[in-house]
Amino acid sequence: MMEGEHMEQEIYLLEFFGKECPHCSAMVPLVERLQNEEGVKVQQYEVWHNAENAKLMKKYDQNRCGGVPFFYNTHTEKWLCGG
């Protein structure tokens, strides 16, 4: 990178949630704030009613959380369990 150049890297989170999950519902205001105020890109996946999304969550979770809400940062490869 040359001097004076500014390279922005978007923060990109994967959010895995359950439609009827009260803990997931409690995270909605925080996720909206991250998107609206911080410009964080969040891709959401409902896992209780979608087998493909549940399979994707298992890939990223690797038995660390085992439940929702589960967040995964695609840039840092770090994860966060619960709300």
C-alpha positions in Angstrom: 0.0 0.0 0.0 1.3 3.4 -0.9 1.5 6.3 1.4 -1.7 8.2 1.6 -3.7 5.3 0.3 -6.6 4.2 2.5 -7.7 0.6 2.3 -11.1 -0.1 3.9 -11.9 -3.6 5.0 -15.6 -4.3 5.6 -16.4 -6.2 8.7 -18.6 -9.2 7.6 -20.5 -11.2 10.2 -22.5 -14.4 9.7 -25.4 -14.5 12.1 -27.0 -17.9 12.8 -30.3 -17.7 14.6 -33.6 -19.5 15.4 -36.9 -17.9 14.4 -38.5 -18.5 17.8 -35.3 -18.0 19.8 -35.8 -15.3 22.5 -32.1 -14.8 22.9 -31.8 -14.3 19.1 -34.7 -11.8 19.3 -32.9 -9.9 22.0 -29.9 -9.5 19.6 -31.9 -7.8 16.9 -31.4 -4.2 18.1 -27.6 -4.8 18.4 -27.4 -6.3 15.0 -29.4 -3.4 13.5 -27.1 -0.9 15.3 -24.0 -2.6 13.9 -25.4 -2.4 10.4 -26.8 1.1 10.6 -24.3 2.9 12.7 -21.0 1.0 12.2 -21.6 -0.2 8.6 -21.0 -3.9 9.5 -22.3 -6.3 6.8 -24.3 -9.0 8.4 -25.5 -12.1 6.6 -28.3 -13.8 8.5 -29.1 -17.5 8.4 -32.2 -19.1 10.1 -31.2 -22.6 11.3 -34.2 -24.1 13.1 -36.3 -24.3 10.0 -33.7 -24.6 7.3 -31.5 -27.7 7.1 -29.0 -26.1 4.7 -28.4 -23.2 7.0 -28.1 -25.6 10.0 -25.4 -27.5 8.0 -23.6 -24.2 7.3 -23.7 -23.3 10.9 -22.1 -26.6 11.9 -19.3 -25.9 9.4 -18.4 -22.6 11.2 -19.4 -23.6 14.7 -17.2 -26.8 14.9 -18.8 -27.8 18.1 -17.8 -24.6 19.9 -21.3 -23.3 20.7 -23.9 -25.8 19.5 -26.7 -23.3 19.7 -28.0 -19.9 18.7 -27.4 -17.0 18.4 -24.0 -17.7 16.9 -21.9 -15.1 15.1 -18.9 -15.7 12.9 -16.5 -13.0 11.6 -15.3 -14.0 8.2 -12.3 -11.7 8.3 -10.9 -12.5 11.7 -12.3 -16.1 11.8 -13.4 -15.4 15.4 -16.8 -16.4 16.7 -19.2 -15.4 19.4 -21.8 -17.6 21.2 -25.0 -16.5 22.8 -26.5 -13.1 23.3 
